[in-house]
Every structure is written in C-alpha cells, then in structure tokens.
Amino acid sequence: MKFLPPWKIPSLLRAVTCVVIPERDFPIALHSPILPREVMAVGRCLILSSDLYRKRISPKIKDKENVLVVDPKDINAFSTTLRKVIQNPDLAEEIGERARAVSEEIENFDEYIEKTIFLYRDALIMKTA
C-alpha cells in the first residue's frame, strides 16, 4: 500500500473485521504505538500482544471484554484466538463495540487532534527550513 494520510486511516480500519498487533520484545521500553488506540476508537476488534496489553493506557481496557490479548510466542493459543474471530464475526463486532465505548470514556479526541496537527505542522516547518 502507498502512504495513507492520517485522515484516511479510520476508513481503512472500519473496512476490516479485526486488527492484529502482535508486537513483542520491542527494544525500547517506553515505545507504545498509537494504532491500538485508533483501532478501538473506530470500534474494531483488536487482537493485541501481551507486551502491548501491559502498556495499555487504562485499566478499563480488558482482555476478552474489549480487546483480545495473545502471546505471539504461543502459536497454538494465537491461532485459536484468530480462528475464534474468523469463525465468529459477531464476537469481533461485540468486542469492537465495547472497545469504542471504552475509547470514548478514556480518550480526549480534541486534544489528540490538536497534538497531531501540531506534530505535522512542526514536521513541515522543519522540512522547509
């Protein structure tokens, strides 16, 4: 895929049943990608690695309730979770709906958008300088 601007990411995420983020053993301890939060914000099922689950931003994010947590090193359990979502899209839909509800409780979208605009503006200024 070509680069997608940030405003097109939500429609891409809405087009899928679930998003799998099996990141593990990342060498930078403070690293925490934004994608899990974006997936939850659009109401999609999120299958998240146990490493990233430990870094979640709120205790309201709960395994088997509004996300599914997998250990990417446990291939059998990982494949069982994937199979469960593939065979039961209603489960994925329910988890996504609950993820969206939690996202609405814990996120400050206006602040997030402001920070994102500042980031891109800053990047443009640095590029043209």
N, CA, C and O atoms as CSV, one atom per row, in Angstrom:
chain,resi,resn,atom,element,x,y,z
A,1,MET,N,N,0.830,-1.188,0.000
A,1,MET,CA,C,0.000,0.000,0.000
A,1,MET,C,C,0.871,1.247,0.000
A,1,MET,O,O,1.965,1.283,0.564
A,2,LYS,N,N,0.341,2.248,-0.649
A,2,LYS,CA,C,1.009,3.543,-0.610
A,2,LYS,C,C,0.746,4.194,0.745
A,2,LYS,O,O,-0.098,3.737,1.516
A,3,PHE,N,N,1.471,5.252,1.017
A,3,PHE,CA,C,1.264,6.035,2.230
A,3,PHE,C,C,-0.181,6.523,2.277
A,3,PHE,O,O,-0.735,6.959,1.268
A,4,LEU,N,N,-0.775,6.443,3.451
A,4,LEU,CA,C,-2.124,6.979,3.650
A,4,LEU,C,C,-2.051,8.141,4.613
A,4,LEU,O,O,-1.415,8.035,5.662
A,5,PRO,N,N,-2.687,9.248,4.279
A,5,PRO,CA,C,-2.706,10.363,5.228
A,5,PRO,C,C,-3.543,9.972,6.451
A,5,PRO,O,O,-4.423,9.118,6.346
A,6,PRO,N,N,-3.283,10.576,7.585
A,6,PRO,CA,C,-3.954,10.195,8.835
A,6,PRO,C,C,-5.476,10.222,8.766
A,6,PRO,O,O,-6.136,9.412,9.417
A,7,TRP,N,N,-6.034,11.125,8.002
A,7,TRP,CA,C,-7.495,11.234,7.956
A,7,TRP,C,C,-8.151,10.084,7.185
A,7,TRP,O,O,-9.372,9.936,7.215
A,8,LYS,N,N,-7.340,9.269,6.494
A,8,LYS,CA,C,-7.900,8.111,5.779
A,8,LYS,C,C,-7.777,6.815,6.584
A,8,LYS,O,O,-8.378,5.803,6.223
A,9,ILE,N,N,-7.013,6.841,7.656
A,9,ILE,CA,C,-6.808,5.641,8.469
A,9,ILE,C,C,-8.120,5.115,9.055
A,9,ILE,O,O,-8.350,3.907,8.995
A,10,PRO,N,N,-8.991,5.957,9.617
A,10,PRO,CA,C,-10.241,5.421,10.176
A,10,PRO,C,C,-11.067,4.616,9.169
A,10,PRO,O,O,-11.599,3.563,9.518
A,11,SER,N,N,-11.183,5.094,7.928
A,11,SER,CA,C,-11.986,4.351,6.950
A,11,SER,C,C,-11.319,3.028,6.587
A,11,SER,O,O,-12.010,2.043,6.324
A,12,LEU,N,N,-10.009,2.991,6.568
A,12,LEU,CA,C,-9.308,1.733,6.321
A,12,LEU,C,C,-9.573,0.753,7.468
A,12,LEU,O,O,-9.866,-0.420,7.235
A,13,LEU,N,N,-9.470,1.236,8.689
A,13,LEU,CA,C,-9.701,0.370,9.845
A,13,LEU,C,C,-11.147,-0.123,9.902
A,13,LEU,O,O,-11.397,-1.261,10.299
A,14,ARG,N,N,-12.089,0.716,9.512
A,14,ARG,CA,C,-13.503,0.303,9.536
A,14,ARG,C,C,-13.807,-0.779,8.510
A,14,ARG,O,O,-14.824,-1.465,8.610
A,15,ALA,N,N,-12.926,-0.934,7.519
A,15,ALA,CA,C,-13.157,-1.904,6.441
A,15,ALA,C,C,-12.759,-3.332,6.833
A,15,ALA,O,O,-12.993,-4.266,6.065
A,16,VAL,N,N,-12.170,-3.509,8.002
A,16,VAL,CA,C,-11.706,-4.839,8.410
A,16,VAL,C,C,-12.511,-5.354,9.596
A,16,VAL,O,O,-13.160,-4.587,10.307
A,17,THR,N,N,-12.457,-6.664,9.793
A,17,THR,CA,C,-13.146,-7.278,10.930
A,17,THR,C,C,-12.360,-7.078,12.211
A,17,THR,O,O,-12.931,-6.786,13.262
A,18,CYS,N,N,-11.045,-7.238,12.119
A,18,CYS,CA,C,-10.199,-7.024,13.299
A,18,CYS,C,C,-8.804,-6.623,12.857
A,18,CYS,O,O,-8.426,-6.792,11.698
A,19,VAL,N,N,-8.051,-6.091,13.802
A,19,VAL,CA,C,-6.664,-5.711,13.552
A,19,VAL,C,C,-5.809,-6.468,14.555
A,19,VAL,O,O,-6.084,-6.470,15.755
A,20,VAL,N,N,-4.766,-7.110,14.041
A,20,VAL,CA,C,-3.859,-7.889,14.875
A,20,VAL,C,C,-2.552,-7.125,15.010
A,20,VAL,O,O,-1.922,-6.760,14.017
A,21,ILE,N,N,-2.153,-6.887,16.263
A,21,ILE,CA,C,-0.893,-6.188,16.525
A,21,ILE,C,C,-0.071,-7.083,17.467
A,21,ILE,O,O,-0.167,-6.956,18.688
A,22,PRO,N,N,0.736,-7.986,16.893
A,22,PRO,CA,C,1.462,-8.961,17.703
A,22,PRO,C,C,2.848,-8.511,18.168
A,22,PRO,O,O,3.706,-9.340,18.471
A,23,GLU,N,N,3.059,-7.212,18.222
A,23,GLU,CA,C,4.379,-6.691,18.592
A,23,GLU,C,C,4.859,-7.287,19.913
A,23,GLU,O,O,4.110,-7.371,20.886
A,24,ARG,N,N,6.131,-7.698,19.923
A,24,ARG,CA,C,6.704,-8.265,21.149
A,24,ARG,C,C,8.194,-7.981,21.194
A,24,ARG,O,O,8.836,-7.758,20.168
A,25,ASP,N,N,8.727,-7.995,22.402
A,25,ASP,CA,C,10.173,-7.821,22.615
A,25,ASP,C,C,10.727,-6.559,21.952
A,25,ASP,O,O,11.849,-6.559,21.445
A,26,PHE,N,N,9.943,-5.498,21.959
A,26,PHE,CA,C,10.425,-4.251,21.368
A,26,PHE,C,C,11.555,-3.719,22.238
A,26,PHE,O,O,11.402,-3.649,23.457
A,27,PRO,N,N,12.674,-3.345,21.653
A,27,PRO,CA,C,13.848,-2.977,22.454
A,27,PRO,C,C,13.745,-1.657,23.228
A,27,PRO,O,O,14.552,-1.401,24.121
A,28,ILE,N,N,12.770,-0.828,22.893
A,28,ILE,CA,C,12.605,0.446,23.590
A,28,ILE,C,C,11.412,0.314,24.533
A,28,ILE,O,O,10.267,0.224,24.090
A,29,ALA,N,N,11.687,0.305,25.814
A,29,ALA,CA,C,10.648,0.023,26.821
A,29,ALA,C,C,9.471,0.993,26.767
A,29,ALA,O,O,8.328,0.579,26.962
A,30,LEU,N,N,9.727,2.262,26.509
A,30,LEU,CA,C,8.660,3.261,26.511
A,30,LEU,C,C,7.828,3.275,25.235
A,30,LEU,O,O,6.800,3.949,25.165
A,31,HIS,N,N,8.276,2.527,24.223
A,31,HIS,CA,C,7.558,2.509,22.938
A,31,HIS,C,C,6.146,1.974,23.117
A,31,HIS,O,O,5.929,0.928,23.729
A,32,SER,N,N,5.201,2.709,22.573
A,32,SER,CA,C,3.812,2.261,22.598
A,32,SER,C,C,3.121,2.829,21.362
A,32,SER,O,O,2.868,4.032,21.301
A,33,PRO,N,N,2.815,1.993,20.386
A,33,PRO,CA,C,2.222,2.505,19.150
A,33,PRO,C,C,0.821,3.068,19.363
A,33,PRO,O,O,0.123,2.680,20.299
A,34,ILE,N,N,0.423,3.974,18.500
A,34,ILE,CA,C,-0.887,4.611,18.583
A,34,ILE,C,C,-1.968,3.746,17.941
A,34,ILE,O,O,-3.149,3.907,18.250
A,35,LEU,N,N,-1.581,2.834,17.053
A,35,LEU,CA,C,-2.547,2.032,16.307
A,35,LEU,C,C,-3.575,1.314,17.181
A,35,LEU,O,O,-4.751,1.311,16.817
A,36,PRO,N,N,-3.207,0.707,18.310
A,36,PRO,CA,C,-4.250,0.073,19.132
A,36,PRO,C,C,-5.347,1.044,19.552
A,36,PRO,O,O,-6.524,0.686,19.568
A,37,ARG,N,N,-4.968,2.253,19.886
A,37,ARG,CA,C,-5.954,3.251,20.307
A,37,ARG,C,C,-6.834,3.669,19.133
A,37,ARG,O,O,-8.027,3.919,19.305
A,38,GLU,N,N,-6.246,3.746,17.938
A,38,GLU,CA,C,-7.016,4.102,16.749
A,38,GLU,C,C,-8.021,3.000,16.405
A,38,GLU,O,O,-9.153,3.287,16.017
A,39,VAL,N,N,-7.606,1.755,16.547
A,39,VAL,CA,C,-8.495,0.622,16.271
A,39,VAL,C,C,-9.692,0.663,17.217
A,39,VAL,O,O,-10.835,0.500,16.791
A,40,MET,N,N,-9.424,0.879,18.483
A,40,MET,CA,C,-10.511,0.958,19.458
A,40,MET,C,C,-11.429,2.145,19.161
A,40,MET,O,O,-12.648,2.031,19.288
A,41,ALA,N,N,-10.861,3.265,18.771
A,41,ALA,CA,C,-11.648,4.473,18.516
A,41,ALA,C,C,-12.642,4.295,17.373
A,41,ALA,O,O,-13.706,4.915,17.377
A,42,VAL,N,N,-12.307,3.458,16.400
A,42,VAL,CA,C,-13.244,3.241,15.286
A,42,VAL,C,C,-14.150,2.035,15.536
A,42,VAL,O,O,-14.989,1.702,14.698
A,43,GLY,N,N,-13.983,1.385,16.679
A,43,GLY,CA,C,-14.893,0.297,17.040
A,43,GLY,C,C,-14.605,-1.015,16.364
A,43,GLY,O,O,-15.528,-1.747,16.006
A,44,ARG,N,N,-13.343,-1.324,16.183
A,44,ARG,CA,C,-12.979,-2.609,15.595
A,44,ARG,C,C,-12.350,-3.498,16.654
A,44,ARG,O,O,-11.795,-3.026,17.645
A,45,CYS,N,N,-12.453,-4.779,16.417
A,45,CYS,CA,C,-11.861,-5.763,17.309
A,45,CYS,C,C,-10.341,-5.652,17.228
A,45,CYS,O,O,-9.766,-5.587,16.142
A,46,LEU,N,N,-9.715,-5.631,18.374
A,46,LEU,CA,C,-8.260,-5.512,18.457
A,46,LEU,C,C,-7.698,-6.769,19.089
A,46,LEU,O,O,-8.060,-7.134,20.207
A,47,ILE,N,N,-6.807,-7.429,18.358
A,47,ILE,CA,C,-6.055,-8.555,18.909
A,47,ILE,C,C,-4.664,-8.012,19.188
A,47,ILE,O,O,-3.927,-7.638,18.276
A,48,LEU,N,N,-4.328,-7.978,20.451
A,48,LEU,CA,C,-3.159,-7.256,20.937
A,48,LEU,C,C,-2.178,-8.209,21.611
A,48,LEU,O,O,-2.585,-9.149,22.293
A,49,SER,N,N,-0.899,-7.964,21.418
A,49,SER,CA,C,0.104,-8.788,22.103
A,49,SER,C,C,0.073,-8.515,23.603
A,49,SER,O,O,-0.313,-7.433,24.045
A,50,SER,N,N,0.480,-9.502,24.361
A,50,SER,CA,C,0.532,-9.330,25.816
A,50,SER,C,C,1.517,-8.221,26.197
A,50,SER,O,O,1.309,-7.531,27.195
A,51,ASP,N,N,2.576,-8.044,25.420
A,51,ASP,CA,C,3.524,-6.948,25.686
A,51,ASP,C,C,2.821,-5.585,25.619
A,51,ASP,O,O,2.971,-4.756,26.517
A,52,LEU,N,N,2.063,-5.368,24.558
A,52,LEU,CA,C,1.372,-4.082,24.412
A,52,LEU,C,C,0.223,-3.948,25.405
A,52,LEU,O,O,-0.074,-2.848,25.871
A,53,TYR,N,N,-0.415,-5.058,25.725
A,53,TYR,CA,C,-1.504,-5.012,26.707
A,53,TYR,C,C,-0.980,-4.510,28.055
A,53,TYR,O,O,-1.666,-3.748,28.737
A,54,ARG,N,N,0.207,-4.920,28.438
A,54,ARG,CA,C,0.788,-4.455,29.703
A,54,ARG,C,C,1.041,-2.947,29.684
A,54,ARG,O,O,1.115,-2.318,30.739
A,55,LYS,N,N,1.173,-2.370,28.495
A,55,LYS,CA,C,1.422,-0.928,28.364
A,55,LYS,C,C,0.135,-0.137,28.147
A,55,LYS,O,O,0.197,1.061,27.874
A,56,ARG,N,N,-1.011,-0.767,28.259
A,56,ARG,CA,C,-2.287,-0.090,27.961
A,56,ARG,C,C,-2.429,1.177,28.802
A,56,ARG,O,O,-1.861,1.294,29.888
A,57,ILE,N,N,-3.200,2.113,28.270
A,57,ILE,CA,C,-3.312,3.426,28.915
A,57,ILE,C,C,-4.374,3.476,30.006
A,57,ILE,O,O,-4.477,4.466,30.731
A,58,SER,N,N,-5.166,2.403,30.124
A,58,SER,CA,C,-6.224,2.418,31.130
A,58,SER,C,C,-6.558,1.001,31.582
A,58,SER,O,O,-6.541,0.068,30.780
A,59,PRO,N,N,-6.864,0.843,32.874
A,59,PRO,CA,C,-7.306,-0.477,33.350
A,59,PRO,C,C,-8.693,-0.851,32.814
A,59,PRO,O,O,-9.135,-1.989,32.978
A,60,LYS,N,N,-9.372,0.097,32.179
A,60,LYS,CA,C,-10.670,-0.204,31.570
A,60,LYS,C,C,-10.524,-1.047,30.312
A,60,LYS,O,O,-11.494,-1.638,29.837
A,61,ILE,N,N,-9.325,-1.102,29.780
A,61,ILE,CA,C,-9.056,-1.958,28.623
A,61,ILE,C,C,-8.815,-3.357,29.171
A,61,ILE,O,O,-7.839,-3.600,29.881
A,62,LYS,N,N,-9.729,-4.286,28.825
A,62,LYS,CA,C,-9.705,-5.617,29.447
A,62,LYS,C,C,-9.759,-6.725,28.404
A,62,LYS,O,O,-10.535,-6.685,27.448
A,63,ASP,N,N,-8.899,-7.718,28.631
A,63,ASP,CA,C,-8.848,-8.897,27.776
A,63,ASP,C,C,-10.199,-9.609,27.776
A,63,ASP,O,O,-10.856,-9.748,28.808
A,64,LYS,N,N,-10.586,-10.053,26.587
A,64,LYS,CA,C,-11.831,-10.800,26.351
A,64,LYS,C,C,-13.090,-9.962,26.573
A,64,LYS,O,O,-14.203,-10.473,26.454
A,65,GLU,N,N,-12.919,-8.693,26.891
A,65,GLU,CA,C,-14.065,-7.799,27.068
A,65,GLU,C,C,-14.104,-6.769,25.939
A,65,GLU,O,O,-15.094,-6.663,25.216
A,66,ASN,N,N,-13.003,-6.005,25.798
A,66,ASN,CA,C,-12.969,-5.003,24.739
A,66,ASN,C,C,-11.710,-5.089,23.881
A,66,ASN,O,O,-11.521,-4.282,22.971
A,67,VAL,N,N,-10.861,-6.051,24.164
A,67,VAL,CA,C,-9.720,-6.433,23.319
A,67,VAL,C,C,-9.507,-7.935,23.510
A,67,VAL,O,O,-10.038,-8.537,24.444
A,68,LEU,N,N,-8.736,-8.518,22.624
A,68,LEU,CA,C,-8.301,-9.902,22.806
A,68,LEU,C,C,-6.784,-9.877,22.908
A,68,LEU,O,O,-6.109,-9.279,22.070
A,69,VAL,N,N,-6.252,-10.522,23.928
A,69,VAL,CA,C,-4.816,-10.495,24.174
A,69,VAL,C,C,-4.226,-11.862,23.830
A,69,VAL,O,O,-4.764,-12.906,24.198
A,70,VAL,N,N,-3.105,-11.819,23.114
A,70,VAL,CA,C,-2.412,-13.054,22.742
A,70,VAL,C,C,-0.928,-12.937,23.080
A,70,VAL,O,O,-0.352,-11.850,23.097
A,71,ASP,N,N,-0.348,-14.074,23.341
A,71,ASP,CA,C,1.110,-14.157,23.454
A,71,ASP,C,C,1.597,-14.648,22.101
A,71,ASP,O,O,1.404,-15.819,21.774
A,72,PRO,N,N,2.223,-13.791,21.305
A,72,PRO,CA,C,2.650,-14.189,19.963
A,72,PRO,C,C,3.621,-15.380,19.943
A,72,PRO,O,O,3.785,-16.038,18.916
A,73,LYS,N,N,4.248,-15.642,21.068
A,73,LYS,CA,C,5.167,-16.780,21.136
A,73,LYS,C,C,4.419,-18.099,21.308
A,73,LYS,O,O,4.977,-19.163,21.041
A,74,ASP,N,N,3.175,-18.044,21.746
A,74,ASP,CA,C,2.349,-19.239,21.919
A,74,ASP,C,C,1.494,-19.404,20.658
A,74,ASP,O,O,0.360,-18.931,20.590
A,75,ILE,N,N,2.061,-20.074,19.683
A,75,ILE,CA,C,1.431,-20.197,18.373
A,75,ILE,C,C,0.053,-20.857,18.455
A,75,ILE,O,O,-0.872,-20.439,17.760
A,76,ASN,N,N,-0.088,-21.866,19.282
A,76,ASN,CA,C,-1.380,-22.556,19.386
A,76,ASN,C,C,-2.468,-21.629,19.919
A,76,ASN,O,O,-3.558,-21.554,19.352
A,77,ALA,N,N,-2.176,-20.932,20.997
A,77,ALA,CA,C,-3.167,-20.016,21.567
A,77,ALA,C,C,-3.457,-18.855,20.611
A,77,ALA,O,O,-4.598,-18.412,20.480
A,78,PHE,N,N,-2.412,-18.376,19.951
A,78,PHE,CA,C,-2.571,-17.286,18.993
A,78,PHE,C,C,-3.505,-17.723,17.863
A,78,PHE,O,O,-4.442,-17.006,17.513
A,79,SER,N,N,-3.243,-18.894,17.299
A,79,SER,CA,C,-4.079,-19.373,16.195
A,79,SER,C,C,-5.505,-19.674,16.654
A,79,SER,O,O,-6.450,-19.496,15.886
A,80,THR,N,N,-5.669,-20.125,17.892
A,80,THR,CA,C,-7.014,-20.364,18.426
A,80,THR,C,C,-7.803,-19.064,18.485
A,80,THR,O,O,-8.980,-19.029,18.125
A,81,THR,N,N,-7.161,-18.006,18.935
A,81,THR,CA,C,-7.823,-16.691,19.007
A,81,THR,C,C,-8.190,-16.199,17.613
A,81,THR,O,O,-9.300,-15.710,17.399
A,82,LEU,N,N,-7.275,-16.325,16.674
A,82,LEU,CA,C,-7.564,-15.904,15.301
A,82,LEU,C,C,-8.732,-16.703,14.720
A,82,LEU,O,O,-9.633,-16.142,14.097
A,83,ARG,N,N,-8.700,-18.012,14.932
A,83,ARG,CA,C,-9.778,-18.871,14.436
A,83,ARG,C,C,-11.133,-18.466,15.034
A,83,ARG,O,O,-12.150,-18.438,14.340
A,84,LYS,N,N,-11.124,-18.155,16.324
A,84,LYS,CA,C,-12.346,-17.763,17.018
A,84,LYS,C,C,-12.957,-16.516,16.377
A,84,LYS,O,O,-14.169,-16.452,16.173
A,85,VAL,N,N,-12.135,-15.547,16.067
A,85,VAL,CA,C,-12.616,-14.303,15.464
A,85,VAL,C,C,-13.084,-14.548,14.027
A,85,VAL,O,O,-14.106,-14.005,13.607
A,86,ILE,N,N,-12.351,-15.352,13.281
A,86,ILE,CA,C,-12.720,-15.638,11.892
A,86,ILE,C,C,-14.045,-16.403,11.836
A,86,ILE,O,O,-14.897,-16.126,10.991
A,87,GLN,N,N,-14.204,-17.355,12.735
A,87,GLN,CA,C,-15.414,-18.188,12.727
A,87,GLN,C,C,-16.610,-17.514,13.377
A,87,GLN,O,O,-17.747,-17.944,13.184
A,88,ASN,N,N,-16.363,-16.466,14.142
A,88,ASN,CA,C,-17.443,-15.805,14.847
A,88,ASN,C,C,-17.324,-14.281,14.687
A,88,ASN,O,O,-16.925,-13.592,15.625
A,89,PRO,N,N,-17.666,-13.761,13.516
A,89,PRO,CA,C,-17.543,-12.314,13.310
A,89,PRO,C,C,-18.416,-11.496,14.260
A,89,PRO,O,O,-18.126,-10.328,14.520
A,90,ASP,N,N,-19.486,-12.105,14.780
A,90,ASP,CA,C,-20.324,-11.382,15.757
A,90,ASP,C,C,-19.530,-11.085,17.026
A,90,ASP,O,O,-19.698,-10.025,17.628
A,91,LEU,N,N,-18.669,-12.011,17.434
A,91,LEU,CA,C,-17.803,-11.794,18.596
A,91,LEU,C,C,-16.888,-10.594,18.338
A,91,LEU,O,O,-16.732,-9.725,19.196
A,92,ALA,N,N,-16.291,-10.559,17.153
A,92,ALA,CA,C,-15.416,-9.442,16.794
A,92,ALA,C,C,-16.188,-8.124,16.823
A,92,ALA,O,O,-15.674,-7.106,17.286
A,93,GLU,N,N,-17.413,-8.149,16.331
A,93,GLU,CA,C,-18.246,-6.944,16.324
A,93,GLU,C,C,-18.555,-6.472,17.748
A,93,GLU,O,O,-18.492,-5.277,18.037
A,94,GLU,N,N,-18.889,-7.413,18.631
A,94,GLU,CA,C,-19.202,-7.069,20.031
A,94,GLU,C,C,-17.985,-6.480,20.739
A,94,GLU,O,O,-18.089,-5.480,21.449
A,95,ILE,N,N,-16.844,-7.106,20.539
A,95,ILE,CA,C,-15.617,-6.608,21.176
A,95,ILE,C,C,-15.298,-5.208,20.640
A,95,ILE,O,O,-14.912,-4.324,21.405
A,96,GLY,N,N,-15.459,-5.009,19.339
A,96,GLY,CA,C,-15.218,-3.697,18.743
A,96,GLY,C,C,-16.148,-2.632,19.294
A,96,GLY,O,O,-15.719,-1.507,19.549
A,97,GLU,N,N,-17.424,-2.975,19.480
A,97,GLU,CA,C,-18.376,-2.017,20.040
A,97,GLU,C,C,-17.989,-1.629,21.468
A,97,GLU,O,O,-18.057,-0.460,21.845
A,98,ARG,N,N,-17.583,-2.626,22.253
A,98,ARG,CA,C,-17.170,-2.325,23.631
A,98,ARG,C,C,-15.854,-1.538,23.644
A,98,ARG,O,O,-15.638,-0.694,24.514
A,99,ALA,N,N,-14.986,-1.817,22.683
A,99,ALA,CA,C,-13.729,-1.062,22.574
A,99,ALA,C,C,-14.020,0.407,22.282
A,99,ALA,O,O,-13.395,1.297,22.858
A,100,ARG,N,N,-14.961,0.650,21.394
A,100,ARG,CA,C,-15.337,2.031,21.054
A,100,ARG,C,C,-15.887,2.763,22.284
A,100,ARG,O,O,-15.565,3.926,22.522
A,101,ALA,N,N,-16.720,2.063,23.056
A,101,ALA,CA,C,-17.299,2.675,24.263
A,101,ALA,C,C,-16.195,3.049,25.257
A,101,ALA,O,O,-16.231,4.132,25.840
A,102,VAL,N,N,-15.230,2.175,25.448
A,102,VAL,CA,C,-14.118,2.465,26.361
A,102,VAL,C,C,-13.284,3.617,25.807
A,102,VAL,O,O,-12.874,4.508,26.550
A,103,SER,N,N,-13.041,3.594,24.517
A,103,SER,CA,C,-12.269,4.662,23.894
A,103,SER,C,C,-12.923,6.016,24.138
A,103,SER,O,O,-12.240,6.994,24.443
A,104,GLU,N,N,-14.237,6.071,24.004
A,104,GLU,CA,C,-14.941,7.330,24.236
A,104,GLU,C,C,-14.806,7.805,25.681
A,104,GLU,O,O,-14.813,9.006,25.949
A,105,GLU,N,N,-14.684,6.856,26.612
A,105,GLU,CA,C,-14.520,7.213,28.030
A,105,GLU,C,C,-13.126,7.729,28.349
A,105,GLU,O,O,-12.975,8.667,29.131
A,106,ILE,N,N,-12.105,7.123,27.749
A,106,ILE,CA,C,-10.730,7.387,28.192
A,106,ILE,C,C,-9.932,8.333,27.298
A,106,ILE,O,O,-8.896,8.854,27.712
A,107,GLU,N,N,-10.406,8.553,26.091
A,107,GLU,CA,C,-9.648,9.391,25.163
A,107,GLU,C,C,-10.172,10.819,25.151
A,107,GLU,O,O,-11.350,11.066,25.409
A,108,ASN,N,N,-9.285,11.747,24.850
A,108,ASN,CA,C,-9.646,13.133,24.639
A,108,ASN,C,C,-9.344,13.423,23.168
A,108,ASN,O,O,-8.229,13.815,22.824
A,109,PHE,N,N,-10.340,13.230,22.306
A,109,PHE,CA,C,-10.119,13.334,20.876
A,109,PHE,C,C,-9.699,14.730,20.432
A,109,PHE,O,O,-8.857,14.871,19.546
A,110,ASP,N,N,-10.277,15.757,21.038
A,110,ASP,CA,C,-9.897,17.124,20.658
A,110,ASP,C,C,-8.414,17.368,20.933
A,110,ASP,O,O,-7.705,17.933,20.100
A,111,GLU,N,N,-7.958,16.939,22.100
A,111,GLU,CA,C,-6.540,17.103,22.452
A,111,GLU,C,C,-5.655,16.289,21.503
A,111,GLU,O,O,-4.607,16.764,21.064
A,112,TYR,N,N,-6.080,15.065,21.190
A,112,TYR,CA,C,-5.316,14.203,20.285
A,112,TYR,C,C,-5.184,14.859,18.914
A,112,TYR,O,O,-4.098,14.877,18.335
A,113,ILE,N,N,-6.280,15.395,18.396
A,113,ILE,CA,C,-6.255,16.029,17.081
A,113,ILE,C,C,-5.354,17.258,17.109
A,113,ILE,O,O,-4.581,17.487,16.179
A,114,GLU,N,N,-5.451,18.046,18.172
A,114,GLU,CA,C,-4.593,19.226,18.323
A,114,GLU,C,C,-3.112,18.838,18.301
A,114,GLU,O,O,-2.312,19.462,17.605
A,115,LYS,N,N,-2.757,17.806,19.064
A,115,LYS,CA,C,-1.366,17.357,19.120
A,115,LYS,C,C,-0.900,16.820,17.767
A,115,LYS,O,O,0.244,17.039,17.368
A,116,THR,N,N,-1.781,16.121,17.069
A,116,THR,CA,C,-1.426,15.574,15.762
A,116,THR,C,C,-1.193,16.692,14.758
A,116,THR,O,O,-0.231,16.650,13.991
A,117,ILE,N,N,-2.064,17.686,14.758
A,117,ILE,CA,C,-1.887,18.829,13.861
A,117,ILE,C,C,-0.570,19.538,14.170
A,117,ILE,O,O,0.167,19.906,13.256
A,118,PHE,N,N,-0.273,19.731,15.452
A,118,PHE,CA,C,0.988,20.368,15.848
A,118,PHE,C,C,2.175,19.547,15.342
A,118,PHE,O,O,3.142,20.111,14.830
A,119,LEU,N,N,2.110,18.234,15.480
A,119,LEU,CA,C,3.193,17.354,15.039
A,119,LEU,C,C,3.455,17.513,13.543
A,119,LEU,O,O,4.600,17.674,13.122
A,120,TYR,N,N,2.392,17.469,12.743
A,120,TYR,CA,C,2.559,17.603,11.291
A,120,TYR,C,C,3.001,19.001,10.893
A,120,TYR,O,O,3.810,19.156,9.979
A,121,ARG,N,N,2.483,20.014,11.562
A,121,ARG,CA,C,2.916,21.389,11.278
A,121,ARG,C,C,4.404,21.545,11.581
A,121,ARG,O,O,5.155,22.135,10.804
A,122,ASP,N,N,4.806,21.007,12.717
A,122,ASP,CA,C,6.208,21.070,13.120
A,122,ASP,C,C,7.095,20.341,12.112
A,122,ASP,O,O,8.175,20.821,11.767
A,123,ALA,N,N,6.637,19.189,11.645
A,123,ALA,CA,C,7.400,18.420,10.659
A,123,ALA,C,C,7.524,19.185,9.344
A,123,ALA,O,O,8.582,19.165,8.714
A,124,LEU,N,N,6.461,19.854,8.930
A,124,LEU,CA,C,6.501,20.656,7.704
A,124,LEU,C,C,7.448,21.827,7.844
A,124,LEU,O,O,8.212,22.126,6.926
A,125,ILE,N,N,7.403,22.488,8.982
A,125,ILE,CA,C,8.286,23.631,9.221
A,125,ILE,C,C,9.743,23.168,9.183
A,125,ILE,O,O,10.591,23.831,8.586
A,126,MET,N,N,10.032,22.037,9.816
A,126,MET,CA,C,11.415,21.521,9.828
A,126,MET,C,C,11.848,21.147,8.417
A,126,MET,O,O,13.010,21.345,8.060
A,127,LYS,N,N,10.942,20.612,7.609
A,127,LYS,CA,C,11.285,20.191,6.254
A,127,LYS,C,C,11.579,21.398,5.373
A,127,LYS,O,O,12.472,21.342,4.528
A,128,THR,N,N,10.849,22.477,5.558
A,128,THR,CA,C,11.041,23.642,4.707
A,128,THR,C,C,12.157,24.560,5.202
A,128,THR,O,O,12.575,25.471,4.487
A,129,ALA,N,N,12.634,24.326,6.410
A,129,ALA,CA,C,13.692,25.184,6.968
A,129,ALA,C,C,15.054,24.829,6.405
A,129,ALA,O,O,16.053,25.452,6.767
